[in-house]
């Protein structure tokens, strides 16, 4: 069995990576900021550390760690982190984004491209899990769903949102099996849905009426900039969504190819997260 360090162990994908590895009998170590408050499955070792302090990773990587799951949560890029991983482990699986299919000036793309370059040059056996936007970002609509109307721009933009459990399942395969080295897996859901369609699906699954209201792009720019605090990111998202009105976000067969089964659809994701739409104060995502 493989000894794995999971960086980002309490994130939306990482927690499923941890659970699947533990269930599979692998030795799992989780890098966390606070050992006392981290909720991890039984048998998972928590080690305190922080990507902003690369030296704090040394204890987490010591003692025979063979593979590392790496999620970099928008913090400043520290090349030393990748150097330390390469010193101790032989394999890394990095949660990236679809850097090949988005504009090179989009902030998230630039960020992930930089980390991918560091990993390519590190000497590690690497796999990039390039996930299309998460279905989990639909939780940003939770407050609006409770009001019965989702106000968002570009209702005709067609998206291929992916379930975080599919991302985790692919990452676990790459962490624990041979044959994935050098792969850049672009993961999507099974189909392309318009922005407006998930709103209807959410309403159907919750048993409530939810209608769509088209939000003018300029109004959306103001509201999202105020909510997210990053004007450049908002501008890039609006450009991408507009482009999806005439050229849908692509759909890949990667999940099926890697896992031997079809990816979970948006409806299954809504069923898994129905409680989140009923609870106030959970809408933190970015669709």
C-alpha positions in Angstrom: 0.0 0.0 0.0 1.1 3.6 -0.7 1.9 6.2 2.0 0.3 9.5 0.8 0.5 13.0 2.1 -2.6 15.0 1.3 -2.1 18.8 1.1 -5.6 20.4 1.1 -7.0 17.5 3.1 -10.1 19.4 4.3 -11.0 21.0 1.0 -14.0 20.0 -1.1 -11.9 17.5 -3.1 -9.2 16.7 -0.6 -11.6 15.4 2.0 -12.8 12.8 -0.5 -9.2 12.0 -1.4 -8.4 11.3 2.3 -11.5 9.2 2.8 -11.0 7.1 -0.3 -7.3 6.5 0.5 -8.1 5.5 4.1 -10.9 3.2 2.9 -8.5 1.6 0.5 -6.1 0.7 3.2 -3.4 3.3 2.4 -1.4 5.1 5.0 -2.7 8.7 4.9 -1.1 11.8 6.4 -3.0 15.1 6.2 -1.4 18.5 6.2 -3.6 20.8 8.3 -3.3 24.3 9.7 -4.8 23.3 13.1 -4.6 19.7 14.3 -7.1 20.3 17.1 -10.0 21.5 14.8 -9.4 19.3 11.8 -12.0 16.5 11.3 -10.4 13.6 9.6 -11.3 9.9 9.3 -10.1 7.5 11.9 -6.6 6.3 11.3 -5.5 9.4 9.3 -2.5 11.2 10.8 -2.8 15.0 11.0 0.4 17.0 10.7 0.4 20.8 11.1 1.9 22.8 8.3 1.3 25.7 5.9 2.3 26.2 2.3 3.3 29.8 3.1 6.0 28.3 5.3 7.7 25.6 3.2 9.9 24.5 6.0 6.8 23.4 7.9 6.3 20.6 5.3 9.4 18.8 6.3 7.8 16.7 9.2 4.8 15.9 7.0 7.0 14.6 4.2 9.4 12.7 6.3 9.1 9.0 7.1 8.5 7.3 3.8 5.9 9.4 2.0 5.7 8.1 -1.5 3.0 10.2 -3.1 1.6 13.7 -2.5 -1.8 15.1 -3.4 -1.2 18.9 -3.8 -3.9 21.5 -3.8 -2.6 25.1 -3.8 -5.4 27.4 -2.4 -4.5 30.6 -4.1 -1.7 31.4 -1.7 1.6 32.9 -3.0 3.6 30.4 -5.0 6.6 29.1 -3.1 9.0 27.1 -5.3 10.6 25.6 -2.2 7.4 23.6 -1.6 7.8 21.7 -4.8 11.5 21.2 -4.1 10.8 19.7 -0.7 8.1 17.4 -2.2 10.6 16.2 -4.8 13.3 15.6 -2.2 11.0 13.2 -0.2 8.4 11.7 -2.6 8.5 10.2 -6.0 5.0 11.1 -7.2 2.7 14.2 -7.1 -0.9 14.7 -8.2 -1.7 18.3 -8.6 -5.2 19.7 -8.6 -5.0 22.2 -11.5 -7.5 23.8 -13.9 -8.1 23.6 -17.6 -5.1 25.7 -18.5 -5.0 24.6 -22.1 -8.5 25.7 -23.0 -8.8 29.1 -21.2 -7.4 32.5 -21.9 -3.7 32.8 -20.9 -4.4 36.1 -19.1 -7.0 34.7 -16.8 -5.6 35.0 -13.3 -6.4 31.4 -12.3 -4.7 30.1 -15.4 -1.5 32.0 -14.9 -1.4 30.8 -11.3 -1.8 27.1 -12.2 0.6 27.4 -15.2 3.3 28.6 -12.9 2.9 25.7 -10.5 2.7 23.2 -13.3 6.0 24.5 -14.7 7.7 24.1 -11.3 6.4 20.5 -11.0 7.5 19.6 -14.6 11.0 20.7 -13.8 11.2 19.0 -10.4 12.0 15.4 -11.5 8.8 14.1 -9.8 6.5 11.7 -11.5 3.5 14.0 -12.0 -0.1 13.9 -12.9 -2.2 17.1 -13.4 -5.9 16.8 -12.6 -7.2 19.7 -14.6 -10.8 20.1 -13.4 -13.4 22.2 -15.2 -15.3 24.4 -12.8 -16.7 22.5 -9.9 -20.4 21.8 -9.5 -19.8 22.7 -5.9 -19.7 26.4 -6.9 -23.5 26.2 -7.4 -23.7 26.6 -3.7 -23.1 30.3 -4.3 -26.8 30.4 -5.3 -28.0 28.9 -2.0 -29.4 32.2 -0.6 -31.1 33.0 -4.0 -32.6 29.5 -4.2 -34.2 30.0 -0.8 -35.8 33.1 -2.2 -37.1 31.2 -5.3 -35.1 33.0 -8.0 -31.5 32.8 -9.3 -30.2 36.0 -10.7 -27.1 35.4 -12.7 -25.6 36.5 -16.1 -25.5 34.6 -19.3 -28.2 32.1 -18.8 -27.5 30.5 -22.2 -23.8 29.9 -21.4 -23.3 26.1 -21.5 -21.2 24.6 -18.8 -19.8 21.1 -18.1 -19.6 21.2 -14.3 -17.8 18.3 -12.6 -18.6 16.6 -9.3 -15.8 16.9 -6.7 -16.1 13.2 -5.9 -15.1 12.4 -9.5 -12.1 14.7 -9.2 -11.1 12.9 -6.0 -11.6 9.4 -7.5 -9.3 10.3 -10.5 -6.7 11.8 -8.1 -6.7 8.6 -5.9 -6.1 6.4 -9.0 -3.2 8.6 -10.0 -1.8 8.6 -6.5 -1.9 4.8 -6.0 -1.6 3.2 -9.5 1.1 3.2 -12.1 0.4 4.4 -15.6 -0.7 8.0 -14.9 2.7 9.7 -14.9 2.9 12.6 -17.3 -0.9 12.8 -17.8 -2.8 16.1 -17.8 -6.4 14.9 -17.2 -9.1 17.4 -18.1 -12.2 16.4 -16.1 -15.7 17.5 -16.9 -19.2 16.4 -16.1 -21.1 14.1 -18.6 -22.9 16.9 -20.4 -23.0 20.6 -21.2 -25.9 22.4 -19.4 -26.9 26.1 -19.7 -26.4 28.3 -16.7 -30.1 28.3 -16.2 -30.7 24.6 -16.3 -29.0 23.8 -12.9 -31.3 26.3 -11.2 -34.3 24.3 -12.4 -32.7 21.0 -11.4 -32.0 22.4 -7.9 -35.7 23.4 -7.6 -36.9 20.0 -8.7 -34.6 18.1 -6.3 -35.6 20.4 -3.4 -39.2 20.3 -4.3 -39.5 24.1 -4.5 -40.1 26.6 -7.3 -36.9 28.2 -8.5 -37.0 30.5 -11.6 -34.1 32.1 -13.5 -33.7 35.8 -13.9 -31.1 37.1 -16.4 -28.7 39.5 -14.7 -27.2 42.2 -17.0 -23.4 41.6 -17.3 -22.5 45.1 -16.0 -24.7 44.6 -12.9 -23.1 41.2 -12.4 -19.7 42.8 -12.7 -20.5 45.3 -9.9 -22.1 42.7 -7.6 -19.5 40.0 -8.1 -16.6 42.4 -7.7 -18.1 43.5 -4.4 -18.6 39.9 -3.3 -15.4 38.4 -4.5 -13.1 41.4 -4.1 -11.1 40.7 -7.3 -12.1 42.7 -10.3 -9.7 40.9 -12.7 -11.1 37.5 -11.7 -14.6 38.7 -12.2 -13.8 40.2 -15.6 -12.2 36.9 -16.7 -15.2 34.9 -15.5 -17.6 37.1 -17.4 -15.6 36.8 -20.6 -15.5 33.0 -20.2 -19.2 32.8 -19.6 -20.0 35.0 -22.6 -17.9 32.8 -24.8 -19.8 29.7 -23.6 -23.0 31.2 -25.1 -21.7 30.5 -28.6 -19.1 27.8 -27.9 -20.1 25.5 -25.0 -17.6 24.4 -22.5 -16.1 21.2 -23.7 -17.1 17.8 -22.4 -14.3 15.1 -22.1 -14.5 11.4 -21.6 -11.6 11.4 -19.2 -13.5 10.3 -16.1 -14.9 7.3 -17.9 -11.5 6.4 -19.4 -9.7 6.6 -16.0 -12.4 5.1 -13.7 -14.3 2.8 -16.1 -17.6 4.5 -15.3 -19.5 7.6 -16.4 -19.0 10.8 -14.4 -21.7 11.9 -12.0 -24.1 14.5 -13.4 -25.3 17.8 -11.9 -28.5 16.2 -10.6 -26.6 13.7 -8.6 -24.4 16.5 -7.2 -27.5 18.4 -6.1 -28.9 15.3 -4.4 -25.6 15.0 -2.5 -25.7 18.7 -1.4 -29.4 19.3 -0.9 -28.8 20.3 2.7 -26.4 23.0 1.7 -29.2 24.8 -0.2 -31.5 24.7 2.8 -28.9 26.1 5.2 -28.1 29.8 5.5 -24.6 31.0 5.3 -23.0 28.4 3.0 -23.0 30.2 -0.3 -19.2 30.8 -0.7 -18.5 29.3 -4.1 -17.9 30.9 -7.5 -19.9 29.3 -10.4 
